[in-house]
Each structure stands twice: as structure tokens, then as C-alpha cells.
Amino acid sequence: MQRDTLVFDLIRKELERQRRGIELIASENFTSLQVMQAMGNVMTNKYAEGYPGRRYYGGCEIVDQTEQLAIDRLKQIFNIEYANVQPHSGAQANASLMLAILQPGDAILGLDLSMGGHLTHGSPVNFSGKLYQPHSYGVTREEGIIDYTMLEAKAREVKPKLIICGASAYSRDIDYKRIRAVADEVGAFVLADIAHPAGLIAKGLLSSPFDHCHFVTSTTHKTLRGPRGGVIMMGKDFENPFGLKDPKGNIRMMSSLIDLAVFPGTQGGPLEHVIAAKAIAFGEILTDEFTAYAKQVQSNAQAMAKAFVNRGYQIISGGTDNHLMLIDLRNKNISGKKAEQVLGIADITANKNMVPYDDKSAFVTSGIRFGVAAVTTRGMKEEHMEFVVNAIDTSLMNADDANLLAKVKKDVNDFMSQFVLYPEMG
Ligand SMILES: *Cc1c(COP(=O)(O)O)cnc(C)c1O
């Protein structure tokens, strides 16, 4: 077969784009070279429906070992009893978990999408809002912190089967204990979706959901810095208290019900090449190097937040506990949409985002979200946040000055050349 230079040239261009820009999309990161290499391996050729030791295909004795390694390492990272590493993505992990514990039409309660929640927590355009009956809680108008009083009142009112916490654009730690207390009162399960802060939770830098939440889902590619994918975890396995049955009518342990909901419930063959890359990433997370990385992420986020506040920017909730922050741009007279466009011209990548109680549409928005997981992987420290925030501020305050934006872009490109990305790739 002739080498497809058309596609490989585009891949090369994407590498150059990643190298020269400042990546501030809060959900992105740069995997290690070995994690990326593992994704392009012969295990992509293998069908392995089922789980290690109980597959529906022959020839699984090697992929059984990589998958088991991924499971064992993930359990070690969070000190937990159960992990399923097969979900293809974070959304798939949530779909599987909900399939395992809910019936169509059951009420669920999650953080509103426009307040920082995720599509899979009950948005009407998502399976979670179509198959189940979605209800939502928000954040307080004054402080931008989760409105726990509202959450409790909603839970008592709608009696959900599942309360979902965790978010995509929320910069504060979460009071899992308080959420569990009301869940117990109304007979609901609690799911913590830690897709964003998982890498910080792994190192004890944020409170752990495992003591209080029945289930925890995550992506593996955000602060965990692994390949694109998802996982489902439980601190402790348990017999299901509501007598949920498997498709054959047997009452089973929760771990079995979740395994069945991933496969055959929502997925077919697992991506064993990606699972091999997950195993490598989880091994990296267990090192002291990753501990230093996670701490640096948190310090960089705080330094960045401070630099924004010093320039008069309004951060929702006033600051950050994790790797990200959401900025309300209304006092700066620029929309999230325009801000995203302008920063793009300067080779700074970020995404527009609704802010709580936003008066603009989801296409325009009043906010922008910044995360530092990716730039921290590039090697940035606290002292570099000043340059980054200055470049952002200069761009936003001169949004229609093409010459100035061209100069910021050049400065950004020069600045980034000191943080070499994938030097092995030439
Ligand atoms: C990113 C994210 C997901 C979805 O992950 P995908 O891999 O994009 O499907 C789910 N939940 C939350 C809270 C997220 O931030």
C-alpha cells in the first residue's frame, strides 16, 4: 500500500500547530511519547469482547495482561476495589453507568450545563436527558459556588434515582459528603464524574469522592494525561440495595452490573491498544514525577487566576482549587465567542463558555474557560503565567487591531519555542 502522505502531512501540521501555540483548553493535555506510541500498536487488530480471563474470542492471553495491568494500576492510584477501563470515552462511561443502575424514565439530578455541568448529566440534547427524566441544580448567583441548599431541595422534591456531581467548567472542590447525605435521605445513588480534576484527586490535592460516592467516572485524557478514553470506578463494591437485576433477572454485585452495562450493554469490542496506553499512563501517574506535575498544575492555575484578577478580570467563584477557571468577560466588553476568535489569531487556544446566569446564547456566551494542564506538561511554571495572561489581556483589549495581534502571535510562537514538544519527532 502506498503511504498516505495526504493524511500524514496533515498530522505533521497538527504537530506544528500544537508546538507553536499556547494550549489553554481545560480538557486537553499532551500525553507522553510512550502513551502515544502505545496507541498505534498491533492490539488494534484484536477482538476481545468480554473481560480478562472471560472473553468471547480466542487469542486474548496477551491483551488480558495489558488490560489487567491497567485495572490494577488504576485501583492502586485511587486505592479502590473496582475499575473498568473499557469505556471508549467519558460520555461512554456515563452512558454505561446509567444503563447499569437506571430504568428509562427514572429521575436524575445533575449540575446544569449552563452552570458548568456536562452534556451527559441530563442535557435535553443528550441520551441522558432523553432516556431519563432530567432535573438540575445550579451555582449561587453571588458566589458561583454549587448551591447545595438548592441541590438538597431539588433532591427532596424530585426524588432522583441518581444524583450526579462533577463538572466541566467549575473551579472549586466539591462537598461529596453533603451530597451523599441527601442522597441517602431520598434513596438515590451518587455518581461523581471527575473527568476534569481526576489527576489532582489522584494525588490527594482535592477531596476524594470515593468515600462518599457510590460510583466515580472519569476520562483518561484530561488531567490524568493518558490516551483519549474513559473509566468507571467504585471505592467499594457492594450488593445493590435496590435489587437491580442483570438482563437474565439475577440480582448481582454492582461490579458485575457495571461490567455488563459496558459490554454488552453499550459497547462491543474494547480498544485494547488504547487500554495498553491507559496502562502506561496509569503507571506514569503512580510516579513521584506525576505528583510534582499535579502540584505544579494547581500552583500554575492559582498564579494564572491571580494575574487575571490583578488585571480586573472576574473569575467565577473568585479563584480556583483545581486546574481551571471560568472568566466572566462582561466587564471587559467582549463576548466569549469574540474572545475565542481573537485568541485564536494569536495562537492561543481556549474555548468560549457560558457563565452562570448568562444572558447570551451558548453560541456567543459571556465567558471563556482556561485550564493549565497542557501548558504545565509543556514545562511552564508559576513565573510563566504572567506572560500568558499578558498575551491574553493584550489580545482581548485590542481585539480589532490586526497588527498588534500579529505581534502577539509572534511573541507567543517565540515564547513557546523554549518548551519543546515531542523533541523525538524532529
Ligand atoms: C469531558 C467530560 C466528559 C466526556 O468525555 P468525552 O471523553 O469527551 O466523552 C464527561 N463528563 C465531564 C464532566 C467532562 O468534563
The ligand as a MOL file (V3000), in Angstrom:
LIG
                    3D

  0  0  0     0  0            999 V3000
M  V30 BEGIN CTAB
M  V30 COUNTS 15 15 0 0 0
M  V30 BEGIN ATOM
M  V30 1 C -15.0210 15.7850 29.2300 0
M  V30 2 C -16.1310 15.3270 30.0930 0
M  V30 3 C -16.8660 14.1700 29.7910 0
M  V30 4 C -16.8510 13.4690 28.4450 0
M  V30 5 O -15.7140 12.9890 27.9920 0
M  V30 6 P -15.5640 12.5460 26.4540 0
M  V30 7 O -14.3670 11.6800 26.5110 0
M  V30 8 O -15.4190 13.7850 25.6740 0
M  V30 9 O -16.7910 11.7840 26.0880 0
M  V30 10 C -17.7970 13.7120 30.7200 0
M  V30 11 N -18.0070 14.3710 31.8570 0
M  V30 12 C -17.3540 15.5140 32.1590 0
M  V30 13 C -17.6580 16.1950 33.4510 0
M  V30 14 C -16.4090 16.0330 31.2860 0
M  V30 15 O -15.7940 17.1780 31.5670 0
M  V30 END ATOM
M  V30 BEGIN BOND
M  V30 1 1 1 2
M  V30 2 1 2 3
M  V30 3 2 2 14
M  V30 4 1 3 4
M  V30 5 2 3 10
M  V30 6 1 4 5
M  V30 7 1 5 6
M  V30 8 2 6 7
M  V30 9 1 6 8
M  V30 10 1 6 9
M  V30 11 1 10 11
M  V30 12 2 11 12
M  V30 13 1 12 13
M  V30 14 1 12 14
M  V30 15 1 14 15
M  V30 END BOND
M  V30 END CTAB
M  END
